[in-house]
Amino acid sequence: MSKAVLKLEGIEKAFRQGHKVVEVLKGIDLTIQAGELVGLVGASGSGKSTLLQIAGLLDPTDSGVVSIVGMNATSLKDDARSGLRQSQLGFVYQFHHLLPDFTAVENVAMALRIGGVAEKVANEQAAELLVRVGLEDRLEHAPSELSGGEQQRVAIARALIGNPVLLLADEPTGNLDENTAGRVFELFVELVRERGLSALIATHDTTLAAKMDRRLILREGTLHEA
């Protein structure tokens, strides 16, 4: 049996809106094995982003346990959680969130630089990955000089640069036109599979979700196999 890279057990999360408490996640259980790609679909406001934030150790749970590569992350202190997130997880969002004052290479290399890698080495590794995603002619371009599809490919390269075991993607092509979205998504899946990574990908596009190994539906706070 392959090793679980993500395990969620009994995850509950609620938000207060005025005097009302809204239960978003109601006892979520989810296991993602090494090398497995899982699509997460659900209506707008169903809690997909909340679930990804919790799985990515960015938001706390009200109850339940989040385990990353067999380690109970729920009980870790903030510094340890940050270290686990930096070393094991990669994130891709609907909006690229690239730093506007830095080039494509610098944006991708930033994660390595934060981890203590020398600038020259980080830039070399970032350039190699950007070439792999087809941006060999855009290495020194600022985000404002790139198309939407190119910006998102930089964001994908940034998520991959630290060699994470798990990628968490929240509507990674939701801000792109249909044709560009399809090409970027195919590239994303290709890169994840060739590196043997796992991924949890939230998308409103059922066609894209159908390309995953498994598809889950988040409905009324609970997960259902599609």
QUILIN-V686694 format. One line per field, one symbol per residue. psi: psi as a letter, one per 20 degrees, with the letter a starting at -180 (. if undefined). Layout:
BEGIN
psi = ???
END
This chain:
BEGIN
psi = prpphpppokpqpqqpncjppoogpmlppppprpjpppporqqpjijghgghhghjkhqqqhrrpppplipoihiqrgghggggghhiqqpprgphkqohjqrgghghighhghjjpqgggghghggghhghjkkhjjhjqqhijqrghgghhghgghhihjlrhppopolijijqrgggggggggggggggghikrqqoopqiohgghiirhqpqpopkjqqpp.
END
